[in-house]
Amino acid sequence: MLWKCTKEHRWTASFDSIKNKRLWCPYCLRILSILLRWLQLIKVETVFQINILMVHLI
């Protein structure tokens, strides 16, 4: 099946992988994992700091 997330990314996946395995957009997942690694590297530790960074990234 063809799927599309709210960011307009498109990919193919089975209905089972979406419903039962709870996997969603692989592109958004990759962006999130990169962002989390980056936040760890620069040692962002507070929610306030994360909010400031997110405002500038989006």
Contact map, one row per residue, 1 for C-alpha under 8 A:
1110000000011110000000000000000000000000000000000000000000
1111000001111000000000000000000000000000000000000000000000
1111100001111000000000000000000000000000000000000000000000
0111111111100000000000001000000000000000000000000000000000
0011111111000000000000001000000000000000000000000000000000
0001111110000000000000000000000000000000000000000000000000
0001111110000000000000000000000000000000000000000000000000
0001111111000000000000000000000000000000000000000000000000
0001111111100000000000001010000000000000000000000000000000
0111100111110000000000001000000000000000000000000000000000
0111000011111000000000001100000000000000000000000000000000
1110000001111100000000000000000000000000000000000000000000
1110000000111110110000000000000000000000000000000000000000
1000000000011111110000000000000000000000000000000000000000
1000000000001111111000000000000000000000000000000000000000
0000000000000111111110000000000000000000000000000000000000
0000000000001111111111100000000000000000000000000000000000
0000000000001111111111110000000000000000000000000000000000
0000000000000011111111100000000000000000000000000000000000
0000000000000001111111000000000000000000000000000000000000
0000000000000001111111100000000000000000000000000000000000
0000000000000000111111110000000000000000000000000000000000
0000000000000000111011111100000000000000000000000000000000
0000000000000000010001111100100000000000000000000000000000
0001100011100000000000111111100000000000000000000000000000
0000000000100000000000111111110000000000000000000000000000
0000000010000000000000001111111000000000000000000000000000
0000000000000000000000001111111100000000000000000000000000
0000000000000000000000011111111110000000000000000000000000
0000000000000000000000000111111111000000000000000000000000
0000000000000000000000000011111111100000000000000000000000
0000000000000000000000000001111111110000000000000000000000
0000000000000000000000000000111111111000000000000000000000
0000000000000000000000000000011111111100000000000000000000
0000000000000000000000000000001111111110000000000000000000
0000000000000000000000000000000111111111000000000000000000
0000000000000000000000000000000011111111100000000000000000
0000000000000000000000000000000001111111110000000000000000
0000000000000000000000000000000000111111111100000100000000
0000000000000000000000000000000000011111111100000000000000
0000000000000000000000000000000000001111111100000000000000
0000000000000000000000000000000000000111111100000000000000
0000000000000000000000000000000000000011111110000000000000
0000000000000000000000000000000000000011111111001100000000
0000000000000000000000000000000000000000001111101100000000
0000000000000000000000000000000000000000000111111100000000
0000000000000000000000000000000000000000000011111110000000
0000000000000000000000000000000000000000000001111111000000
0000000000000000000000000000000000000000000111111111100000
0000000000000000000000000000000000000010000111111111110000
0000000000000000000000000000000000000000000000111111111000
0000000000000000000000000000000000000000000000011111111100
0000000000000000000000000000000000000000000000001111111110
0000000000000000000000000000000000000000000000000111111111
0000000000000000000000000000000000000000000000000011111111
0000000000000000000000000000000000000000000000000001111111
0000000000000000000000000000000000000000000000000000111111
0000000000000000000000000000000000000000000000000000011111
